[in-house]
């Protein structure tokens, strides 16, 4: 089996996996990283969203070969030690999660948005398109704006 090499949450990894295997399954099944969730497998729900070189990427439709030599960040890699990322903290402060299933993907998409837009509008936030079956979109919007105000 081919060896796939990339960085996950700051650590270099080498994984024996076919190049066309979805990155989601490499993260979850081969590396034991369970933050990214399987929801639809078709790039619709975006529960599997992670950052690849800082850009929000749906890992269910991204091949592991396509991230060779790149930096992958999952929800597990956002905090610095015991200090949560501002988006993670805002999620807690605004009591965003209900079931929590989509939240890792939501948070990663918000981190990407805030890396590009320091003062996001409602339209910017709505463009994220991650699905939440619990319908916490109002609190998600509040949390993203609160995090934006606290980010450097």
FENMONOR-V891089 format. One record per residue. N is the residue number from 1. RES is the residue in three letters. PSI is psi in radians with two decimals (NA if undefined). OMEGA is omega in whole degrees, -180 to 180 (NA if undefined). Layout:
n = [N & N]
res = [RES & RES]
psi = [PSI & PSI]
omega = [OMEGA & OMEGA]
This chain:
n = [1 & 2 & 3 & 4 & 5 & 6 & 7 & 8 & 9 & 10 & 11 & 12 & 13 & 14 & 15 & 16 & 17 & 18 & 19 & 20 & 21 & 22 & 23 & 24 & 25 & 26 & 27 & 28 & 29 & 30 & 31 & 32 & 33 & 34 & 35 & 36 & 37 & 38 & 39 & 40 & 41 & 42 & 43 & 44 & 45 & 46 & 47 & 48 & 49 & 50 & 51 & 52 & 53 & 54 & 55 & 56 & 57 & 58 & 59 & 60 & 61 & 62 & 63 & 64 & 65 & 66 & 67 & 68 & 69 & 70 & 71 & 72 & 73 & 74 & 75 & 76 & 77 & 78 & 79 & 80 & 81 & 82 & 83 & 84 & 85 & 86 & 87 & 88 & 89 & 90 & 91 & 92 & 93 & 94 & 95 & 96 & 97 & 98 & 99 & 100 & 101 & 102 & 103 & 104 & 105 & 106 & 107 & 108 & 109 & 110 & 111 & 112 & 113 & 114 & 115 & 116 & 117 & 118 & 119 & 120 & 121 & 122 & 123 & 124 & 125 & 126 & 127 & 128 & 129 & 130 & 131 & 132 & 133 & 134 & 135 & 136 & 137 & 138 & 139 & 140 & 141 & 142 & 143 & 144 & 145 & 146 & 147 & 148 & 149 & 150 & 151 & 152]
res = [UNK & UNK & UNK & UNK & UNK & UNK & UNK & UNK & UNK & UNK & UNK & UNK & UNK & UNK & UNK & UNK & UNK & UNK & UNK & UNK & UNK & UNK & UNK & UNK & UNK & UNK & UNK & UNK & UNK & UNK & UNK & UNK & UNK & UNK & UNK & UNK & UNK & UNK & UNK & UNK & UNK & UNK & UNK & UNK & UNK & UNK & UNK & UNK & UNK & UNK & UNK & UNK & UNK & UNK & UNK & UNK & UNK & UNK & UNK & UNK & UNK & UNK & UNK & UNK & UNK & UNK & UNK & UNK & UNK & UNK & UNK & UNK & UNK & UNK & UNK & UNK & UNK & UNK & UNK & UNK & UNK & UNK & UNK & UNK & UNK & UNK & UNK & UNK & UNK & UNK & UNK & UNK & UNK & UNK & UNK & UNK & UNK & UNK & UNK & UNK & UNK & UNK & UNK & UNK & UNK & UNK & UNK & UNK & UNK & UNK & UNK & UNK & UNK & UNK & UNK & UNK & UNK & UNK & UNK & UNK & UNK & UNK & UNK & UNK & UNK & UNK & UNK & UNK & UNK & UNK & UNK & UNK & UNK & UNK & UNK & UNK & UNK & UNK & UNK & UNK & UNK & UNK & UNK & UNK & UNK & UNK & UNK & UNK & UNK & UNK & UNK & UNK]
psi = [2.51 & 2.65 & 2.19 & 2.24 & 2.26 & -3.11 & 2.34 & 2.11 & 0.72 & -0.01 & 2.29 & 2.37 & 2.62 & 2.17 & 2.33 & 1.92 & 2.57 & 2.51 & -0.45 & 0.02 & 2.38 & 2.38 & -0.62 & -0.79 & -0.54 & -0.81 & -0.88 & -0.91 & -0.57 & -0.55 & -0.15 & 0.41 & 1.92 & 0.07 & -0.89 & 2.26 & 2.59 & 2.11 & -1.05 & -0.54 & 0.13 & 0.33 & 0.54 & -0.93 & -0.56 & 0.39 & -0.32 & 0.14 & 2.27 & 3.07 & 2.32 & 1.99 & 0.68 & -0.06 & 2.34 & 2.24 & 2.31 & 1.99 & -0.23 & -0.37 & 0.29 & 2.13 & 2.60 & -0.58 & -0.53 & -0.20 & 0.20 & 2.21 & 0.06 & 2.98 & 2.10 & 2.28 & 2.22 & 3.05 & -0.57 & -0.34 & 0.10 & -0.76 & 2.69 & 1.74 & -2.18 & 0.02 & 2.03 & 2.65 & 2.59 & -0.58 & -0.75 & -0.76 & -0.71 & -0.62 & -0.74 & -0.79 & -0.58 & 0.07 & 0.88 & -0.89 & 2.49 & -1.43 & -0.52 & -0.15 & -0.80 & -0.19 & -0.69 & -0.77 & -0.70 & -0.82 & -0.77 & -0.67 & -0.66 & -0.70 & -0.77 & -0.84 & -0.82 & -0.31 & -0.35 & -0.43 & 1.94 & -0.48 & 1.37 & 2.48 & 2.97 & -0.67 & -0.70 & -0.78 & -0.73 & -0.49 & -0.20 & -0.74 & 0.21 & 2.44 & 2.48 & 1.94 & -0.42 & -0.31 & 0.65 & 0.50 & -0.63 & -0.78 & -0.57 & -0.80 & -0.80 & -0.75 & -0.73 & -0.76 & -0.67 & -0.74 & -0.70 & -0.68 & -0.39 & -0.13 & 2.55 & NA]
omega = [-180 & 178 & -180 & -178 & 177 & -180 & 177 & 178 & 176 & -179 & 176 & 177 & 173 & -174 & 172 & -178 & 174 & -177 & -178 & 177 & 180 & 178 & 179 & -177 & 175 & 179 & -174 & -171 & -178 & -177 & 177 & 179 & -170 & 178 & 177 & -175 & 171 & 178 & -174 & -178 & -176 & 178 & 179 & -173 & 177 & 177 & -178 & -174 & 172 & 175 & 172 & -173 & 175 & -177 & 178 & -175 & 176 & -172 & 179 & -179 & 179 & -179 & 179 & 179 & -177 & 179 & 179 & 179 & -177 & 179 & 178 & 176 & 176 & 178 & 180 & -177 & -177 & -177 & 173 & -174 & 179 & -178 & 180 & 171 & -180 & 179 & 177 & -179 & 179 & 178 & 178 & -178 & -178 & 178 & -175 & -171 & 166 & 178 & 176 & -174 & -176 & -169 & 177 & 178 & 178 & -178 & -179 & 177 & 178 & 177 & 177 & 180 & -177 & 174 & -179 & -173 & -176 & 179 & -175 & 175 & 175 & 179 & 177 & -179 & 179 & -179 & 179 & 174 & 172 & -177 & 175 & -179 & 180 & 177 & -179 & -175 & 179 & 179 & 176 & 179 & 178 & -178 & 180 & 179 & 178 & 179 & 179 & -179 & -178 & -178 & -179 & NA]
